[in-house]
């Protein structure tokens, strides 16, 4: 029975991740498909650069919530004890399903984002302190460079370091997962890294001078 419920929740987590807020809010609030603008990415960064913070902030919140609540599904599985290894694995599996849903959303033709905001929600659910510290890394990096992609990369890479050095105990599943997500962010940001090195990456300016 638990296996059946786990599979159902795994599918549900993927469907939650497939809710493409960047596409739907872009169409509703601005009348455009953000995938036809800028990098063509259906995520927070591309929305911020092309549609502004009024659209980007709700996208950030919704995409983060997808990852956060997908992880919480693990608590609904009967017989899985709190602080058990089975719970940690279920949380990670559901988080990954939501992340895959965000990257390849079934509702919008499998053209999604890069997983930064959804990853933040997953990190908040798994290790809130590390997630908040990583968010601080993002904010500082972004304010200095005005590159959303650079802030995202540094935040993603810093999270497994916070897990490794600050999390009490030795949570191997979380350590492995956090490094896997960091590696995935590097892979999905290859073009951004190349543009940053060439000085061609577009900056995202929140407060424009009049």
C-alpha positions, 0 to 999 in steps of 0.5 A, spaced: 500 500 500 505 504 501 509 503 495 502 505 491 501 511 495 509 513 494 508 512 486 502 516 486 505 522 490 511 521 486 507 523 480 503 528 484 510 532 485 512 532 478 505 535 476 506 540 482 513 542 479 510 542 472 505 548 474 509 553 469 508 560 473 512 564 469 508 562 462 502 563 465 503 569 469 506 572 463 500 571 459 495 573 464 499 579 467 503 581 460 499 578 455 506 574 452 509 568 453 516 569 456 519 563 452 519 568 446 523 573 450 530 573 452 533 566 453 527 563 452 527 560 459 520 559 463 523 561 469 524 567 475 531 570 471 528 571 464 521 573 467 525 578 471 530 581 466 524 581 461 517 582 464 520 586 471 519 584 478 512 585 478 511 578 475 518 575 477 516 576 484 510 572 484 513 567 479 519 566 485 514 565 490 510 560 486 516 556 484 519 555 491 512 553 493 512 547 488 518 545 491 517 546 498 510 542 498 512 537 494 517 535 499 512 535 505 508 530 501 513 525 504 509 526 511 503 523 508 505 516 507 503 512 512 508 508 517 514 513 515 517 515 521 519 522 523 527 523 522 527 516 519 532 514 513 526 512 509 523 519 510 529 523 508 529 519 501 522 520 500 523 527 501 528 527 496 525 523 491 519 528 491 523 534 491 527 531 485 520 529 481 518 537 482 524 539 480 524 535 474 517 537 473 519 544 473 525 543 468 520 539 463 513 541 465 508 536 461 503 542 461 507 547 457 510 542 452 516 540 456 519 547 456 521 549 463 525 553 467 532 552 470 530 550 477 533 555 481 526 557 485 524 550 485 530 548 488 530 554 493 523 551 496 526 544 496 532 546 500 527 550 505 523 544 506 530 540 507 534 544 511 531 551 512 538 554 515 542 552 509 537 555 504 536 562 508 544 562 508 544 560 500 539 565 499 543 571 502 549 569 498 544 570 492 542 576 494 549 579 495 551 576 489 546 579 485 546 586 488 553 586 487 553 583 480 546 584 477 547 577 474 541 573 476 545 567 473 551 568 477 547 569 484 543 563 482 550 559 481 553 561 487 547 560 492 546 553 489 554 551 490 554 554 497 548 550 499 551 543 499 557 546 503 552 549 508 549 542 509 556 539 510 559 544 515 553 546 519 548 541 519 548 537 525 550 529 524 551 526 518 545 526 513 548 522 507 542 522 503 541 530 503 549 531 502 549 527 496 542 530 494 545 537 495 551 536 491 547 533 485 542 539 485 549 544 485 551 540 479 545 540 475 545 548 476 551 548 473 549 544 467 543 548 466 547 554 466 552 553 461 550 558 456 550 563 462 557 561 464 559 562 457 556 569 457 558 571 463 566 569 461 565 573 455 561 579 458 555 578 454 550 576 460 544 581 460 544 584 467 537 584 471 536 591 474 530 592 479 531 599 481 532 603 474 534 610 475 529 615 472 
